[in-house]
Amino acid sequence: MLGTPGLATAADYSEAMGIARRAKSVIALILLLMLLLQVTTFFLARYHVIPMPGDAPVALPVLMPVDTSDAAAKPVVAPVTPAVVATTSSRMTDIAHYLTGVSLLGAIGLGVVLVMILILILHIMLVGRLIGVGKVTSSLVWCLLLVVFLFPWQTFMNNAELSNTDFRVPGVLWTWGELARGYNFSDDFSADGFARTILGWFRFAGAPLVAIIMTLMIQLKSNRGIKMAMGEDEVLNDLMGQA
């Protein structure tokens, strides 16, 4: 009878850790999808798959219906009307604009939620005096840094009194307006344009990829700590068995 409360407590801790681990994995996966969505949107805009503001619409030829009673009749190729092209282009642009906003707000919000889940996991581990606290603490610190990097600082630095409005400290995530202004930078690798080209690629593609790597690292570190706490780490189990 004396051992029953201890077993019940251990089972309760294990259930709580399992719930928190599943929530963490789901949030991290959606966060990765948000970051991948930003990178994908940039490449689609960069290579003119998505019509951007200022792009000239392209009229695609279509087959017009003909009278089938005339055997010599051939399909008539006619261009799409400008109104149809403009409507299709506007719809695609609106969808890209909306998804960019979703990825921006979603990544920031999910980053904060991921921090809170890691704090919850760390609290459970400390109360239960479980091992693996170091791994989870490390992942929590990296997650806090990730949230700082994700935050779009540039949107709060649009100060009209700045003499040089191009000097802003950007976050990893970018807004639709930034994409529309800067997606079409030239690939100039000469001495004069090399720095601008590298910064352009890093701003729209490199920085989100770095955030993706950080998210994967947070996920791996925290999973290792949780496995240690729940007795699922095979390496640790082998060492304890040999001892």
MODELLER restraints for C-alpha pairs under 7 A, 6 or more apart:
rsr = mdl.restraints
at = mdl.atoms
rsr.add(forms.Gaussian(group=physical.xy_distance, feature=features.Distance(at['CA:14:A'], at['CA:230:A']), mean=6.63, stdev=0.5))
rsr.add(forms.Gaussian(group=physical.xy_distance, feature=features.Distance(at['CA:17:A'], at['CA:121:A']), mean=6.66, stdev=0.5))
rsr.add(forms.Gaussian(group=physical.xy_distance, feature=features.Distance(at['CA:20:A'], at['CA:117:A']), mean=6.68, stdev=0.5))
rsr.add(forms.Gaussian(group=physical.xy_distance, feature=features.Distance(at['CA:20:A'], at['CA:121:A']), mean=6.48, stdev=0.5))
rsr.add(forms.Gaussian(group=physical.xy_distance, feature=features.Distance(at['CA:24:A'], at['CA:114:A']), mean=6.38, stdev=0.5))
rsr.add(forms.Gaussian(group=physical.xy_distance, feature=features.Distance(at['CA:24:A'], at['CA:117:A']), mean=6.40, stdev=0.5))
rsr.add(forms.Gaussian(group=physical.xy_distance, feature=features.Distance(at['CA:27:A'], at['CA:110:A']), mean=6.35, stdev=0.5))
rsr.add(forms.Gaussian(group=physical.xy_distance, feature=features.Distance(at['CA:27:A'], at['CA:114:A']), mean=6.44, stdev=0.5))
rsr.add(forms.Gaussian(group=physical.xy_distance, feature=features.Distance(at['CA:28:A'], at['CA:215:A']), mean=6.91, stdev=0.5))
rsr.add(forms.Gaussian(group=physical.xy_distance, feature=features.Distance(at['CA:31:A'], at['CA:107:A']), mean=5.46, stdev=0.5))
rsr.add(forms.Gaussian(group=physical.xy_distance, feature=features.Distance(at['CA:31:A'], at['CA:110:A']), mean=6.08, stdev=0.5))
rsr.add(forms.Gaussian(group=physical.xy_distance, feature=features.Distance(at['CA:32:A'], at['CA:212:A']), mean=6.11, stdev=0.5))
rsr.add(forms.Gaussian(group=physical.xy_distance, feature=features.Distance(at['CA:34:A'], at['CA:103:A']), mean=4.70, stdev=0.5))
rsr.add(forms.Gaussian(group=physical.xy_distance, feature=features.Distance(at['CA:34:A'], at['CA:106:A']), mean=6.69, stdev=0.5))
rsr.add(forms.Gaussian(group=physical.xy_distance, feature=features.Distance(at['CA:34:A'], at['CA:107:A']), mean=5.75, stdev=0.5))
rsr.add(forms.Gaussian(group=physical.xy_distance, feature=features.Distance(at['CA:35:A'], at['CA:103:A']), mean=6.84, stdev=0.5))
rsr.add(forms.Gaussian(group=physical.xy_distance, feature=features.Distance(at['CA:35:A'], at['CA:107:A']), mean=6.94, stdev=0.5))
rsr.add(forms.Gaussian(group=physical.xy_distance, feature=features.Distance(at['CA:35:A'], at['CA:208:A']), mean=5.98, stdev=0.5))
rsr.add(forms.Gaussian(group=physical.xy_distance, feature=features.Distance(at['CA:35:A'], at['CA:212:A']), mean=6.70, stdev=0.5))
rsr.add(forms.Gaussian(group=physical.xy_distance, feature=features.Distance(at['CA:37:A'], at['CA:103:A']), mean=6.55, stdev=0.5))
rsr.add(forms.Gaussian(group=physical.xy_distance, feature=features.Distance(at['CA:38:A'], at['CA:100:A']), mean=6.41, stdev=0.5))
rsr.add(forms.Gaussian(group=physical.xy_distance, feature=features.Distance(at['CA:38:A'], at['CA:103:A']), mean=6.48, stdev=0.5))
rsr.add(forms.Gaussian(group=physical.xy_distance, feature=features.Distance(at['CA:39:A'], at['CA:204:A']), mean=6.85, stdev=0.5))
rsr.add(forms.Gaussian(group=physical.xy_distance, feature=features.Distance(at['CA:39:A'], at['CA:205:A']), mean=5.53, stdev=0.5))
rsr.add(forms.Gaussian(group=physical.xy_distance, feature=features.Distance(at['CA:39:A'], at['CA:208:A']), mean=6.70, stdev=0.5))
rsr.add(forms.Gaussian(group=physical.xy_distance, feature=features.Distance(at['CA:41:A'], at['CA:96:A']), mean=6.97, stdev=0.5))
rsr.add(forms.Gaussian(group=physical.xy_distance, feature=features.Distance(at['CA:42:A'], at['CA:183:A']), mean=6.88, stdev=0.5))
rsr.add(forms.Gaussian(group=physical.xy_distance, feature=features.Distance(at['CA:42:A'], at['CA:204:A']), mean=6.53, stdev=0.5))
rsr.add(forms.Gaussian(group=physical.xy_distance, feature=features.Distance(at['CA:44:A'], at['CA:50:A']), mean=5.61, stdev=0.5))
rsr.add(forms.Gaussian(group=physical.xy_distance, feature=features.Distance(at['CA:45:A'], at['CA:51:A']), mean=6.97, stdev=0.5))
rsr.add(forms.Gaussian(group=physical.xy_distance, feature=features.Distance(at['CA:45:A'], at['CA:52:A']), mean=6.72, stdev=0.5))
rsr.add(forms.Gaussian(group=physical.xy_distance, feature=features.Distance(at['CA:45:A'], at['CA:183:A']), mean=6.90, stdev=0.5))
rsr.add(forms.Gaussian(group=physical.xy_distance, feature=features.Distance(at['CA:46:A'], at['CA:183:A']), mean=5.75, stdev=0.5))
rsr.add(forms.Gaussian(group=physical.xy_distance, feature=features.Distance(at['CA:46:A'], at['CA:184:A']), mean=6.05, stdev=0.5))
rsr.add(forms.Gaussian(group=physical.xy_distance, feature=features.Distance(at['CA:50:A'], at['CA:92:A']), mean=6.48, stdev=0.5))
rsr.add(forms.Gaussian(group=physical.xy_distance, feature=features.Distance(at['CA:50:A'], at['CA:93:A']), mean=6.41, stdev=0.5))
rsr.add(forms.Gaussian(group=physical.xy_distance, feature=features.Distance(at['CA:51:A'], at['CA:89:A']), mean=5.78, stdev=0.5))
rsr.add(forms.Gaussian(group=physical.xy_distance, feature=features.Distance(at['CA:51:A'], at['CA:92:A']), mean=6.89, stdev=0.5))
rsr.add(forms.Gaussian(group=physical.xy_distance, feature=features.Distance(at['CA:51:A'], at['CA:93:A']), mean=5.81, stdev=0.5))
rsr.add(forms.Gaussian(group=physical.xy_distance, feature=features.Distance(at['CA:52:A'], at['CA:93:A']), mean=6.32, stdev=0.5))
rsr.add(forms.Gaussian(group=physical.xy_distance, feature=features.Distance(at['CA:52:A'], at['CA:180:A']), mean=6.64, stdev=0.5))
rsr.add(forms.Gaussian(group=physical.xy_distance, feature=features.Distance(at['CA:53:A'], at['CA:180:A']), mean=6.78, stdev=0.5))
rsr.add(forms.Gaussian(group=physical.xy_distance, feature=features.Distance(at['CA:57:A'], at['CA:85:A']), mean=6.50, stdev=0.5))
rsr.add(forms.Gaussian(group=physical.xy_distance, feature=features.Distance(at['CA:57:A'], at['CA:86:A']), mean=6.70, stdev=0.5))
rsr.add(forms.Gaussian(group=physical.xy_distance, feature=features.Distance(at['CA:59:A'], at['CA:79:A']), mean=5.97, stdev=0.5))
rsr.add(forms.Gaussian(group=physical.xy_distance, feature=features.Distance(at['CA:59:A'], at['CA:80:A']), mean=5.56, stdev=0.5))
rsr.add(forms.Gaussian(group=physical.xy_distance, feature=features.Distance(at['CA:59:A'], at['CA:85:A']), mean=6.36, stdev=0.5))
rsr.add(forms.Gaussian(group=physical.xy_distance, feature=features.Distance(at['CA:60:A'], at['CA:79:A']), mean=5.85, stdev=0.5))
rsr.add(forms.Gaussian(group=physical.xy_distance, feature=features.Distance(at['CA:60:A'], at['CA:80:A']), mean=5.90, stdev=0.5))
rsr.add(forms.Gaussian(group=physical.xy_distance, feature=features.Distance(at['CA:61:A'], at['CA:77:A']), mean=6.16, stdev=0.5))
rsr.add(forms.Gaussian(group=physical.xy_distance, feature=features.Distance(at['CA:61:A'], at['CA:78:A']), mean=5.58, stdev=0.5))
rsr.add(forms.Gaussian(group=physical.xy_distance, feature=features.Distance(at['CA:61:A'], at['CA:79:A']), mean=4.41, stdev=0.5))
rsr.add(forms.Gaussian(group=physical.xy_distance, feature=features.Distance(at['CA:61:A'], at['CA:80:A']), mean=6.15, stdev=0.5))
rsr.add(forms.Gaussian(group=physical.xy_distance, feature=features.Distance(at['CA:62:A'], at['CA:77:A']), mean=5.61, stdev=0.5))
rsr.add(forms.Gaussian(group=physical.xy_distance, feature=features.Distance(at['CA:62:A'], at['CA:78:A']), mean=5.64, stdev=0.5))
rsr.add(forms.Gaussian(group=physical.xy_distance, feature=features.Distance(at['CA:62:A'], at['CA:79:A']), mean=6.07, stdev=0.5))
rsr.add(forms.Gaussian(group=physical.xy_distance, feature=features.Distance(at['CA:62:A'], at['CA:80:A']), mean=6.65, stdev=0.5))
rsr.add(forms.Gaussian(group=physical.xy_distance, feature=features.Distance(at['CA:63:A'], at['CA:75:A']), mean=6.12, stdev=0.5))
rsr.add(forms.Gaussian(group=physical.xy_distance, feature=features.Distance(at['CA:63:A'], at['CA:76:A']), mean=5.74, stdev=0.5))
rsr.add(forms.Gaussian(group=physical.xy_distance, feature=features.Distance(at['CA:63:A'], at['CA:77:A']), mean=4.82, stdev=0.5))
rsr.add(forms.Gaussian(group=physical.xy_distance, feature=features.Distance(at['CA:63:A'], at['CA:78:A']), mean=6.44, stdev=0.5))
rsr.add(forms.Gaussian(group=physical.xy_distance, feature=features.Distance(at['CA:64:A'], at['CA:75:A']), mean=6.39, stdev=0.5))
rsr.add(forms.Gaussian(group=physical.xy_distance, feature=features.Distance(at['CA:64:A'], at['CA:76:A']), mean=5.26, stdev=0.5))
rsr.add(forms.Gaussian(group=physical.xy_distance, feature=features.Distance(at['CA:64:A'], at['CA:77:A']), mean=6.08, stdev=0.5))
rsr.add(forms.Gaussian(group=physical.xy_distance, feature=features.Distance(at['CA:64:A'], at['CA:78:A']), mean=6.52, stdev=0.5))
rsr.add(forms.Gaussian(group=physical.xy_distance, feature=features.Distance(at['CA:65:A'], at['CA:75:A']), mean=6.79, stdev=0.5))
rsr.add(forms.Gaussian(group=physical.xy_distance, feature=features.Distance(at['CA:66:A'], at['CA:75:A']), mean=6.21, stdev=0.5))
rsr.add(forms.Gaussian(group=physical.xy_distance, feature=features.Distance(at['CA:97:A'], at['CA:176:A']), mean=6.02, stdev=0.5))
rsr.add(forms.Gaussian(group=physical.xy_distance, feature=features.Distance(at['CA:100:A'], at['CA:175:A']), mean=6.83, stdev=0.5))
rsr.add(forms.Gaussian(group=physical.xy_distance, feature=features.Distance(at['CA:100:A'], at['CA:176:A']), mean=6.19, stdev=0.5))
rsr.add(forms.Gaussian(group=physical.xy_distance, feature=features.Distance(at['CA:101:A'], at['CA:175:A']), mean=6.89, stdev=0.5))
rsr.add(forms.Gaussian(group=physical.xy_distance, feature=features.Distance(at['CA:104:A'], at['CA:173:A']), mean=6.12, stdev=0.5))
rsr.add(forms.Gaussian(group=physical.xy_distance, feature=features.Distance(at['CA:108:A'], at['CA:147:A']), mean=6.73, stdev=0.5))
rsr.add(forms.Gaussian(group=physical.xy_distance, feature=features.Distance(at['CA:108:A'], at['CA:150:A']), mean=6.30, stdev=0.5))
rsr.add(forms.Gaussian(group=physical.xy_distance, feature=features.Distance(at['CA:108:A'], at['CA:151:A']), mean=6.40, stdev=0.5))
rsr.add(forms.Gaussian(group=physical.xy_distance, feature=features.Distance(at['CA:111:A'], at['CA:147:A']), mean=5.59, stdev=0.5))
rsr.add(forms.Gaussian(group=physical.xy_distance, feature=features.Distance(at['CA:112:A'], at['CA:147:A']), mean=6.65, stdev=0.5))
rsr.add(forms.Gaussian(group=physical.xy_distance, feature=features.Distance(at['CA:115:A'], at['CA:140:A']), mean=6.39, stdev=0.5))
rsr.add(forms.Gaussian(group=physical.xy_distance, feature=features.Distance(at['CA:115:A'], at['CA:143:A']), mean=6.11, stdev=0.5))
rsr.add(forms.Gaussian(group=physical.xy_distance, feature=features.Distance(at['CA:115:A'], at['CA:144:A']), mean=6.61, stdev=0.5))
rsr.add(forms.Gaussian(group=physical.xy_distance, feature=features.Distance(at['CA:118:A'], at['CA:140:A']), mean=5.97, stdev=0.5))
rsr.add(forms.Gaussian(group=physical.xy_distance, feature=features.Distance(at['CA:122:A'], at['CA:133:A']), mean=6.61, stdev=0.5))
rsr.add(forms.Gaussian(group=physical.xy_distance, feature=features.Distance(at['CA:122:A'], at['CA:136:A']), mean=6.47, stdev=0.5))
rsr.add(forms.Gaussian(group=physical.xy_distance, feature=features.Distance(at['CA:125:A'], at['CA:133:A']), mean=6.60, stdev=0.5))
rsr.add(forms.Gaussian(group=physical.xy_distance, feature=features.Distance(at['CA:130:A'], at['CA:229:A']), mean=5.28, stdev=0.5))
rsr.add(forms.Gaussian(group=physical.xy_distance, feature=features.Distance(at['CA:131:A'], at['CA:228:A']), mean=6.13, stdev=0.5))
rsr.add(forms.Gaussian(group=physical.xy_distance, feature=features.Distance(at['CA:131:A'], at['CA:229:A']), mean=4.96, stdev=0.5))
rsr.add(forms.Gaussian(group=physical.xy_distance, feature=features.Distance(at['CA:132:A'], at['CA:225:A']), mean=4.14, stdev=0.5))
rsr.add(forms.Gaussian(group=physical.xy_distance, feature=features.Distance(at['CA:132:A'], at['CA:226:A']), mean=6.44, stdev=0.5))
rsr.add(forms.Gaussian(group=physical.xy_distance, feature=features.Distance(at['CA:132:A'], at['CA:228:A']), mean=5.26, stdev=0.5))
rsr.add(forms.Gaussian(group=physical.xy_distance, feature=features.Distance(at['CA:132:A'], at['CA:229:A']), mean=5.50, stdev=0.5))
rsr.add(forms.Gaussian(group=physical.xy_distance, feature=features.Distance(at['CA:133:A'], at['CA:225:A']), mean=6.39, stdev=0.5))
rsr.add(forms.Gaussian(group=physical.xy_distance, feature=features.Distance(at['CA:135:A'], at['CA:221:A']), mean=5.59, stdev=0.5))
rsr.add(forms.Gaussian(group=physical.xy_distance, feature=features.Distance(at['CA:135:A'], at['CA:222:A']), mean=5.95, stdev=0.5))
rsr.add(forms.Gaussian(group=physical.xy_distance, feature=features.Distance(at['CA:135:A'], at['CA:224:A']), mean=6.80, stdev=0.5))
rsr.add(forms.Gaussian(group=physical.xy_distance, feature=features.Distance(at['CA:135:A'], at['CA:225:A']), mean=4.86, stdev=0.5))
rsr.add(forms.Gaussian(group=physical.xy_distance, feature=features.Distance(at['CA:136:A'], at['CA:221:A']), mean=6.55, stdev=0.5))
rsr.add(forms.Gaussian(group=physical.xy_distance, feature=features.Distance(at['CA:136:A'], at['CA:222:A']), mean=4.75, stdev=0.5))
rsr.add(forms.Gaussian(group=physical.xy_distance, feature=features.Distance(at['CA:136:A'], at['CA:225:A']), mean=5.48, stdev=0.5))
rsr.add(forms.Gaussian(group=physical.xy_distance, feature=features.Distance(at['CA:139:A'], at['CA:218:A']), mean=4.74, stdev=0.5))
rsr.add(forms.Gaussian(group=physical.xy_distance, feature=features.Distance(at['CA:139:A'], at['CA:221:A']), mean=5.71, stdev=0.5))
rsr.add(forms.Gaussian(group=physical.xy_distance, feature=features.Distance(at['CA:139:A'], at['CA:222:A']), mean=5.70, stdev=0.5))
rsr.add(forms.Gaussian(group=physical.xy_distance, feature=features.Distance(at['CA:142:A'], at['CA:218:A']), mean=6.55, stdev=0.5))
rsr.add(forms.Gaussian(group=physical.xy_distance, feature=features.Distance(at['CA:143:A'], at['CA:218:A']), mean=6.54, stdev=0.5))
rsr.add(forms.Gaussian(group=physical.xy_distance, feature=features.Distance(at['CA:146:A'], at['CA:211:A']), mean=6.78, stdev=0.5))
rsr.add(forms.Gaussian(group=physical.xy_distance, feature=features.Distance(at['CA:146:A'], at['CA:214:A']), mean=7.00, stdev=0.5))
rsr.add(forms.Gaussian(group=physical.xy_distance, feature=features.Distance(at['CA:149:A'], at['CA:171:A']), mean=5.38, stdev=0.5))
rsr.add(forms.Gaussian(group=physical.xy_distance, feature=features.Distance(at['CA:149:A'], at['CA:172:A']), mean=5.67, stdev=0.5))
rsr.add(forms.Gaussian(group=physical.xy_distance, feature=features.Distance(at['CA:150:A'], at['CA:171:A']), mean=5.43, stdev=0.5))
rsr.add(forms.Gaussian(group=physical.xy_distance, feature=features.Distance(at['CA:150:A'], at['CA:172:A']), mean=4.81, stdev=0.5))
rsr.add(forms.Gaussian(group=physical.xy_distance, feature=features.Distance(at['CA:150:A'], at['CA:173:A']), mean=5.66, stdev=0.5))
rsr.add(forms.Gaussian(group=physical.xy_distance, feature=features.Distance(at['CA:151:A'], at['CA:171:A']), mean=5.35, stdev=0.5))
rsr.add(forms.Gaussian(group=physical.xy_distance, feature=features.Distance(at['CA:151:A'], at['CA:172:A']), mean=6.96, stdev=0.5))
rsr.add(forms.Gaussian(group=physical.xy_distance, feature=features.Distance(at['CA:151:A'], at['CA:173:A']), mean=6.87, stdev=0.5))
rsr.add(forms.Gaussian(group=physical.xy_distance, feature=features.Distance(at['CA:152:A'], at['CA:170:A']), mean=6.13, stdev=0.5))
rsr.add(forms.Gaussian(group=physical.xy_distance, feature=features.Distance(at['CA:152:A'], at['CA:171:A']), mean=4.41, stdev=0.5))
rsr.add(forms.Gaussian(group=physical.xy_distance, feature=features.Distance(at['CA:152:A'], at['CA:172:A']), mean=6.80, stdev=0.5))
rsr.add(forms.Gaussian(group=physical.xy_distance, feature=features.Distance(at['CA:152:A'], at['CA:173:A']), mean=5.80, stdev=0.5))
rsr.add(forms.Gaussian(group=physical.xy_distance, feature=features.Distance(at['CA:152:A'], at['CA:174:A']), mean=6.60, stdev=0.5))
rsr.add(forms.Gaussian(group=physical.xy_distance, feature=features.Distance(at['CA:153:A'], at['CA:169:A']), mean=6.27, stdev=0.5))
rsr.add(forms.Gaussian(group=physical.xy_distance, feature=features.Distance(at['CA:153:A'], at['CA:170:A']), mean=5.35, stdev=0.5))
rsr.add(forms.Gaussian(group=physical.xy_distance, feature=features.Distance(at['CA:153:A'], at['CA:171:A']), mean=5.39, stdev=0.5))
rsr.add(forms.Gaussian(group=physical.xy_distance, feature=features.Distance(at['CA:154:A'], at['CA:168:A']), mean=5.58, stdev=0.5))
rsr.add(forms.Gaussian(group=physical.xy_distance, feature=features.Distance(at['CA:154:A'], at['CA:169:A']), mean=5.71, stdev=0.5))
rsr.add(forms.Gaussian(group=physical.xy_distance, feature=features.Distance(at['CA:154:A'], at['CA:170:A']), mean=4.70, stdev=0.5))
rsr.add(forms.Gaussian(group=physical.xy_distance, feature=features.Distance(at['CA:154:A'], at['CA:171:A']), mean=6.69, stdev=0.5))
rsr.add(forms.Gaussian(group=physical.xy_distance, feature=features.Distance(at['CA:157:A'], at['CA:168:A']), mean=6.35, stdev=0.5))
rsr.add(forms.Gaussian(group=physical.xy_distance, feature=features.Distance(at['CA:172:A'], at['CA:207:A']), mean=5.40, stdev=0.5))
rsr.add(forms.Gaussian(group=physical.xy_distance, feature=features.Distance(at['CA:172:A'], at['CA:208:A']), mean=5.79, stdev=0.5))
rsr.add(forms.Gaussian(group=physical.xy_distance, feature=features.Distance(at['CA:173:A'], at['CA:208:A']), mean=6.95, stdev=0.5))
rsr.add(forms.Gaussian(group=physical.xy_distance, feature=features.Distance(at['CA:185:A'], at['CA:200:A']), mean=6.90, stdev=0.5))
rsr.add(forms.Gaussian(group=physical.xy_distance, feature=features.Distance(at['CA:186:A'], at['CA:197:A']), mean=6.77, stdev=0.5))
rsr.add(forms.Gaussian(group=physical.xy_distance, feature=features.Distance(at['CA:187:A'], at['CA:197:A']), mean=5.70, stdev=0.5))
rsr.add(forms.Gaussian(group=physical.xy_distance, feature=features.Distance(at['CA:188:A'], at['CA:194:A']), mean=5.86, stdev=0.5))
rsr.add(forms.Gaussian(group=physical.xy_distance, feature=features.Distance(at['CA:188:A'], at['CA:197:A']), mean=6.07, stdev=0.5))
rsr.add(forms.Gaussian(group=physical.xy_distance, feature=features.Distance(at['CA:189:A'], at['CA:197:A']), mean=6.86, stdev=0.5))
rsr.add(forms.Gaussian(group=physical.xy_distance, feature=features.Distance(at['CA:227:A'], at['CA:233:A']), mean=5.17, stdev=0.5))
